[in-house]
Amino acid sequence: MREKIRGVVHDAETTALLSPSQVLGCKRLCAGTDYFETFNRDNVHLIDVSRDPIERFTATGLNVGGVDHPLDIVVFATGFDAMTGSLDRLDIRGRHGLTLKEKWAEGPKTYLGLGSSGFPNFFVIAGPGSPSVLTNMVAAIEQHVDWIAECIDHMRGRGLRRIEATPGAEENWVRQVNEFASATLFPTCNSWYLGANIPGKPRVFMPYLSFPLYVETCDQVAAAGYEGFELTNGASNV
């Protein structure tokens, strides 16, 4: 990959900044059409903000490392608290007032990536513990929506009003997600798959690594009467 970049980008310093330092494959490669060629243009400059952080806005742009850079438009792409950040900010509360953020303080815990013990009638779509970002997102979302809709239909047809992942099923699923990940290169580098881009976020690999096997497992769970979930006719609405 580094050789390919050197063959396209003319400036040696820019080439060094663009060249991956981690094991190939543990992060997504930037392989868009004409992406690297763009850095040969006279009006394109690559600034290493990990070495010289952005200091402040100026009247005409940004000051980085003591140097003013005149800009017409500034587009920020920061944060990306993937898979859990948006859920944390919703202040979701389960039984006994426990928040999802509190439960996931040491890393997200789900069963099939669909539910979390202690949070009845709470479904997650494309969240941690599911293939999500490591597969076609449209297919992943559709599979989740179909599964959840069929589950609700199953419950309504039987007068059931409450569903919750069991602690044991959740624990086994988290272990399986981690075992799959440990057989790959993904955990070897600092990526947002592990939350490494967010200071203080637990380093836990979040996606499940096989969409076909995942779909098969979800189907088997449903066929077995939603094994691993506790279904009751409690007071909560579904």
C-alpha positions, 0 to 999 in steps of 0.5 A: 500500500505504501509503495502504491501511494509513493507511486501516485503522490509526488511530495515525499512528506505528504506521501509519508503522512498518507501512508498507513503505519498500522497493520494493513487491514485493521483499519479501512483503507482510503481507496476512493477514485482519484483520492490520492491524486488529489494531493498533487494539486497546487490548491490542496495541502495536507496538514498533520493536526496530530502533530500541530493541533488546530489552535483557533479560528481566525478572521480568515480561516484557521491557525494551526501550529502558529501558521494561519491558513486562509479558508472559505469553508471549514468542515469539521469531521470530529468525534465519531463516537461510533455505535454507542455514542448516540445511545449514551446521549439519550439517557436511556434508563432500564429497570431500577433507573440504571442508565444504558451509559452506566451499564456499558461503562466498561464496554457495551453488553448486548445479546445479538446486538438487539437487546440488553439485559435489564432493559425490557422492550428495548431493541437496538438497530445496527448497534454493538454486538451486531455486524453493523458497520462491517457489512452492508448497512442497508442489509443489516438494518433491514434484517434487524427491522424484520426480526424485531417486527416478527418478534413483536408480532409473535408476542402480540399473538400470544398475549406477551407484553415484555421481552428482555435479554437474559444475563446469561445469553448476553454474557455468552454473546459478548464472549463470542463477539470477542472470540471472533475478533481476537482471531483477526487483525482488527484489535491490533490497532487504534480504530473506532471499531474499538472506540480508540478515537474517544478519550476514556472510552473502553477498548472493546471491539464492538461489531460482530464479524460474520453477517451470514452466521449472524443472520443464521443465529438470529433465525435460530433464536427466533425459531426456538421461541426467542431463546435467550430472551425472557418473554412475559405478559408483564405490564410494559407495552410492546 
